């Protein structure tokens, strides 16, 4: 097949969605397909800016580009909501217009609104104040809706989204697929586990409110009182270190290392040099950093929500806490700090779980989705 993969993000491999695109493309190429990738700058140009309406402009630009090259591709895998204009145009022209449209959805906006509205009431949502909440409902939600209802097939990376596509948006079960993110095999390296108490916690992610950074702050400050040797690394935050450190009380700042950017090639060593992965995010799709940490054999504590529950089985290959529950989160981290046996047991099981979830495995599932969509398009053209 000749496949286009398009995503409304920058092309930097260190970004979560871009990471997914590159690995999807490579997996499909390894299976003999021709794959072209388009990112934000390929559509809008390197300096293209459109303010709040950037996503709509990008979707329109992508639709124009596909229209000019429609005979070059059999299927277009478009990360939502970038496919809404192309999907609408196909419906207006005819459903059999090439290429077939497969929408990939990383998570549902309903989850974001639910989680962050609650956080806003606590004063813990700087990106989700009243104006942003209104904008989310009146502008972003319709973009996602039209991406969902106009595609030939929909692909979700967590089961929560997979269910919502059917139950709320009325998509037929045979056209909704659950294909989770995978992990690169380079992370599946042998790991040794140190005895005694753990001393190095690792958080990887952009410094955003929905990543649970308030709970990371509160949790580390509580733990620091009881474990004098404990340190925290905040990596890949894409924020000024001074700004991140100012978030914490002065008493613990000297025990925090902030690394704003980590090259993709350096990630395995980062996981290897820490004892516990902490990720108190309030909502995600299926976070690549969690999968990488697990593949590295790093025991993880994360939250009981979204795609985290699809890969972590509590007390088997990791530990779960309720979202926005600092005490519960701290309690789970304490277990790992104090038990080298538990760290090793959960870490080894986490790595074994990820051995069954490589991008090679996921590429085979993705290929099945794309073939099904192409067959639908071919069937429409035959009528």
N, C-alpha and C positions, 0 to 999 in steps of 0.2 A: 504494500500500500504506500501511497504518497501522502504523508501526514504533515499537517501544520499544527504546531503548538503555540498558542499565543497567551500571554499573561500581562496584566496591567501593572507590572512592577519593573524596577530597574534590572539591568542585566548582571549586576554584581553577584557572583556565585554565593557570597556569604549570606544573602537574603534568603529567608525560609522558602518563599514561593519560587524564587529563581533556582534555588537548589533543587526543588522538586522538578522543575521544567528540565533542567540539564540531565537529571538522572532518568526521567521519563524518556527523553529523547535518546539517550545512550542505550537504554534498555531495549527500545524499539529498533534502533539501528542494529544492535547485536542480533536481533531476530530477523534481519534482512529487509527492513523497511527504510524508505527515504523519509527523512524528517527535517523540516525547516522550523526554526524557533524565532518568534517575534516577541520583543520586549517593548516596554514603554517608549524608549528612545528610538526604536525602529519605526514606530508609528507617528510619534509626535515630534521627533527630532531631538537632538541632545539638549537644546535650549528651550524646548517647547513647554510653555506654561499656560494653564487655562484656569487657574484659581480653583474655586469650589466646583466648577463644572468640568474639570479636567477629565473625569471618568467618562462623561457623556461624549466629550470631544474625542477621546481615545476610542470609544466604541464605534463612533461614526467613521473615524479614520481607518479602523480595522476592517469594517464592512466594505469600505471603498476599495481597500487593498485586496481583499478576498474577491470582490466582484471583478477586478481587473485580471486576476490570476485563477479564476475558479476552475479552469481546466487543468491546472497544475497540481491539484490536490484531490484526493478521494475523501479525506476526512479532516475536519478541523476540531482539535481539542482546545477549547477556549476556557480559560480560568475566569469564573464569574467575578464581576458582572460585565466583563468586556465584550461578551457576545450578544448583548441584548439587541443592538441595531441590526446585526447580521441575522439574528433569529427572526426579528420582525419583518425584515425585507424578504426573507425566504417564505414566510407565511403569506405575504402580500403577493409575491410572484407565483411560486408553486412549491409545495413541500419537497419535491424531488430535485430542486436546484442543488448542484454540486458546489462545494463539498458538503458531505453530511456534517451536522453540527452536534458535537458532544460537549456538554457543559460540565466543567469540574467545579465543585463547590467545596470550599475548605471548611466552612462552618455556617451556621444560620445566624442572620442578623437578629432574629428574635432572642437568641441566647445573649448576644451582646447587650441588647436593650434591657432585658430582664436583669442581667448581672450588674450592669453599670448604672442603671437607674437606682438600684439599691445602694450602690457605692456612692452615688451622687448625694443621696440623702444623708450619708455619713460624712460628707465633705471629703471623700477620698476618690474623686474622679475628675481630675483637672481637664481631661479631654472630653468629658461628657456632661458639661453643664447644660443649662436649659436650652440655649440656642442650638447647641450641637445635637441635643435630643430631638428637637423639632426638625432639624435638617435631616437627621437619620431617618425619621419616619416619613417625611414628605418627599425627600429626594432619593436617598440611598435605597430604601426598601423597595420602591417601584423599579429601580434599576435591577435589583436582584430578582424581583418577581418576573420581569419580562425575560431575563436570562433563563430562568427556570422553565417557564411555560412555553417558550418557543423552541427549545432544543429538541433534537430527535431522541437523544438518550442523555440521562443525567448521571453523573458519577460523584459520589460522596466519599470523603475520606474518614468519616466516623459514622457510627451506627445511629447516633442521635439525628444527624442530618439526613441520613438515608431514610429514616422513618418519617421525618417531617416532610420530605419531598412527596411522599405518598399520602400521608394523612391530612396535611394542610393544603398542599398545592395540587393534589389530585393526579399526580403522575402515576401511570400504570406501573405495577410492580415489575413487569417484564422489561421496562425501559429505565429502571432505576437500579444502579449498581453500587455496591460497596467495595471500593478498592482503596485500602489504606496506603499511606506513605510507606516507603521502604527505607532501608539503610544501606550505606555503602560498605562493601566487604572490608575495606581498609580499616574499619573500626573494630573488626572482630579479631583483636590481638590478645595473646596470652596476658593474663594479669596476675600480679602477686598482691596479697592483702597483708597489710601491716597489723601487728598485734597491738593490744592495748587500746586506749581511747582514740577515736578519730579526732583529728585536729584541723582538717581542711575541708570546708564546705565550698561548693561551687554552684553559682547561679549563672546561666547563660540566657541572654535575651535582651531585647530593646527595653529601655527604661520608660515603660508606659504603665499607666494606672491599671489597665486590665491584666497586666502580668503579675498582679498581686504584690507590687513592690512595697506597699504599706505593711503587708503582713510579713514580708521578708525582713523589713526594718524592725518591726516589733518583735518578731521571732528571734532574730539574731541578738538583739539587745537583752532579751530574757535569757538566752542560752549563754551569752558571754559572761553573765554574772556567776554562773555555776561552773564554767569550764574555762579557766584562765588561759589555756593554750589555744583555744579555738580561734580560727581565722575564717574569713569569708572572702572569696574572690567573686567579683561581679564582672563578667566578660561579655563582650559583644553588645554593650549597652548603647553604643552610638550616642553617647552623651558626655559632656564635660566632666572629668573626674571630680573636680571641686563641687560641682552642682550635685552629683550623686552623693558624695561624702557629706554634704551639708544636710542631706535628708536624715542622717543618723545622728545620734547624740554624740557630743564631743568625746565622751568616755570610751567609745568603741571605734572611733574613726581610724586610729592607728592600727587596728586589727583587720582592716578592710583593704583589699587590693582591687583597684578599678582598672580594667583593660577595655577601653572603648571599642577597639576593633581587633578581631582575631582572624587572620587569614585562614581560609579553608584548609590549607595544608598543615596548619599548626593545631587544628582541633584535636586530633588523636592524642597528642602529647599533653594538651590541656586537661583532658579527661583523666589521663593516666596519672597525673600529678596530684589528684585530689582524692578524698576519701568518700564523700557523700555528695550526691547531686540533689539540690533543693530547688523546687519549682512550684511555688504557690499560686500559679496563674488562675484567674477567675474564669477565663474562657479561652479556648483555642480551637483549632481544627484538629490536627494531630501533629504536635510540635516535633520538628525534626531533631531539635537538640535533645529531647527526651529519648528518642530512638537511638541517637548516637551515644548518649551516656550509657544506656542499657547495653548496647552492642559492645561498649568498652568494658563492660563488667562492673560499672560504677553503680552501687546501690542507690536507688532514687526514692525521694519523698515528693509526692505531688498531690494534686487535688482530685477529688471525686466528681469529675465533670467532663463533658465533651469527649474528645478522643483519648484522653488519658486513661479512661476506664476501659477502652478497647484493648490496650496493651498491658496495663498494670493489673495484675490480680493481687489484691491486698494480702500481704504476708506470705505470698508465694514468690513473686519476682520483683517486689517493690512494696512500698507502703503508701497508703492513701489517707488523706484527711479531708474533711468537709471544706468547701471553698469559704474564704473569709472567716476562718476559725483559727485564730492565732494559737490558742492553747492546744487545740487538737494537733495542729501542724508541729508545734514545738514538741509535743509528747512523742510523736512519731520520729522526729529527728533524734530525740534523746535516746531512743531504743538503739538506733544505729551508732550513735556516738559511743555508747557504753558497751556494745557487744561486737567484738571482732568476728565472732562466729556467725552472727546474723548478717553482718555486712557481706561476708564471703558467700554465705548460702544464697542470699537474695541476688547478689551481684552475678554469681555464676548462672543462676536460673534466668536472670534478665538477659544475659548474653546468649544463652541457649534459645530463648524466645526469639531473639533477633536473628539468629541463624536461619530461622524459617521465614524471615520477613525481609529478605534482601530485595534490592531493586530488580534483580533478575527474575525473582518470583513475581513481583508486582507487574513487571513488563508483560508477562504472559497473560495476566488478568486484564491489563489495559488493552492488549491486542484483541482480546475477545470482545470487549466493549466496542471498540472501533469497527471491528468487522460486522457486528450486529447493526451498527448505525449505517454503515455503507450498504448493507443488504436492504435496509428500510428505504434508503434513497433509491437504490436500483429498482426496488419493487414499485415505488411511486412512479418512476419514469416509464415502467413497463405498462402501466395502466392506460 
